[in-house]
Amino acid sequence: MTDATLLISSKNYSSWSLRGFLLAKLSGISFKEERVSPDDPRAREELLMRTSSILVPCLIHGDVSVWDTIAIAEYLNENFPEANMLPAEKGARARCRSISGEMHSGFAALRSSLPMNLRFRKPGFTVWSSAQADIDRITAIWRECLTNWKGPFLFGAEPTIADCMYAPVVTRFLSYDVNVGPVCQEYCNTILNWAPLKEWIGDSKEEPQEIIELDLDF
């Protein structure tokens, strides 16, 4: 018997649904997935990157419904403290929350220029300068965390909320052949081999939906 339901949209295209899924996995909550059609207004705007959040993903836990990935992360951390979704040390927790919030609210150029599409591969893709600025900031965050907390995840040996938030960026870097240097590439490899992400990517290959606007050959 499952404890919760996670409403998601496309596994191939939806970075926010992926974040919700990874957060639920990280918490250890028992949940089932319920797919919202990409044509549903609750999901369509997010998939086309016109907004960072509508109502998907949404976690339904008993009589509580919580949407928006930061809210989901805080709810799960509050209810499942044994999962250690945030680092133990105070300063690390503050940094984890800060960089997760930065991912949640920022990097608009990266989102629009390199939309998530797990089936897409574009060797030699030319990254626009505005998106490159976002990439430079993200990789600087990663290098700082990996230097301070020694990896392989951003805050040490185990994944945290921050890794859930940045995992879709890793898939974008793979899709668009983004060179991030050896330190960040090692982190990307860690995330791509993380079991919950591998599960999601495997499921995405079985997804029939295609969204023409997101399958253009850039």
N, C-alpha and C positions, 0 to 999 in steps of 0.2 A: 504494500500500500504506500502510495506516495504522499508526501506531506504538503507539496506545493505544485503549482502550475506556472510555467514560464511561457508567456506569450512572446513569440518571436516572428520575424518576417523571413526574408530570404537568407539562406545560409551562404549562398554564393556572394551576395552583394552587401549584406547589412553588417557593417562594422559594429553598430550599437547592439544589435542582437547577439553578435559574437561576444561582446563584452559582458552582456547580461548572463550568457551561458557560462562563460569562464568564471565569473564571480560566484554563480550558483554552485559550480563544481568545486571551486576553492573552499566554499563554506562547508561542504559536506552535506548540505540539505538534500533530502530525497525529493526529486521533482520529476514531473513529466513536462514535455514540450507540447505546446499547441501553436500551430502555424496560422498566422494571419496572412491572408492573400496579399501579394504585392499590389493588387489593384485597390485594396482597402485604403480609404483616405487616411487611416491611422498610420499606415506604413509607407504610403507612396511618397509623401513629401520627404521623409527621412532617407529613403532609398535614392531619391534624386538629389540628395544633398542640399535641399532647400531649407532644412532645419536640422538641428542636432538631436532633437527629441520631440516626439508627439506623445504617443502612449505606448510605444513599443521600443524596447522590451518592457514587459510588465510582469512583476512577480506577484502571484496571488497565493497567500499563505494564510490558511484559515479564513478569517473574515477581514484580513488586511490585504489591500492592493497597493503596491508601491512601484512606481515607474521612474524613469530617468536613472541612468547607470550609477551616478554618484549616490543618489538616494538608496538604490538597491544595495550598493556596496556598504553604506553605513548601516542599513537595516540588518543585513546579514552579519556584519561584524558585531553588532550589538546583540544579536540573538544567538550567535554561534561563536562565542569568544575563544573556545577551545581550538578553533580552526586557525587562529593566529593570522588573520587576513592582513593585519598591520604589523609592522616590526615591533619587537618588544621594547626597544630603547626609545626614549621620548623624542630625541632629536631626529632619529630615523623615521618615527611615526609622522612627525611634522613634515619632513621632506617627502615622504610617501604621499601624504594628503596633498601637498602643494603641487607635486608634478602630476598627480592624477587629475587634480583640478585644472591644471594648465592644458592637459590633453583634452579634457572635457570641453573646455571653452575656447580653445585656440586652434591654431594651425589650419585656418580656413583655406589657404592657398593649396596646401597639400591635399586636403579633402577633395577640392574641386578639380585639381589637375591630375591626381592619381587616385581615382575612386577605387574602392575595394572591389575586386573581381577575381575570385580564387581560380577561375578557369583561364584567366588571361596571362599571357607571357609576351613581353615585348622587349627582346634583346636590343640594346643600343638606344633605348628610349631617351629622348631629349627632355630634360627637366627644365621648366621655366625658372627664371631667377627668383620669383616670389616663392615658388614651392621649394627651391633650393635653400632659401633662407630658413624655411620651416624645418627642412631636413637637417640643416646645420645645427639648429637649436635642439632638436630631438637627440641627435647623436652626441651633442655636448652634455645633455642631461644623462644619457646612458653612460658615457665615459666617466663622468663624475661619480655616479652611483657605483659603477663597477670598480672604480679605484677605491672608493671609501669603504664599500661593504663587501668587496672581494669576489662577488659573483657566486655562481654563474647567473643567478637572477639579480634583479636590480638592488635588492636589499639582502643579499646573502645566499645561503644554501637553498632556501625555499621560496616559492613564488608568493607574491603579495598582491594587493589590489592594484598596485602600479603596473605589474606585469600584465594583468588582465586588461588594463586600459591601453597599454602600448602594443599588445599582441597584434591587433589589426594593422598597425603601421608596419610591423615586420612582414606581414603578407603583402602589403603594398610594395615594399622594397623588393621583394622577390618577383612580383608580377612585372614591375617596371625596371628591373635590372639596375637598381640603385646601388652604387658603390659606397659603402659606409666605413671602409677600413677594417683591419683585422680584429680589433677589440670589439667593435660593434657587430661585426659579422659573426663572431663567436657567440655573442648574446643572441643574435637572430637565430643561429643554429639551435641554441638551447630552447628558445621559444617554439621553433618549428618542430622540435622533437618532444615537446611537452604533450603528454597523453591527451588531455582534454582538447587541445587544439587539433591534434591529429584526428581525433574522433570527429570533430566538427568538419574538418576538411574532407574527410572520407564521406560523410553524409552529404556534403555539398555536391559531390560528383553525381549523386543520384537525383538531384533536384531538376525537375523538368523546365521550370520557368526561365525565360530569358527576357531581359528588359533591354529593348533595342537601344535606348539612349545610353546605356552603360556598356554596350557591347560594340561600340564604334571602334574602328581601327584608328587610333589617335595619330 
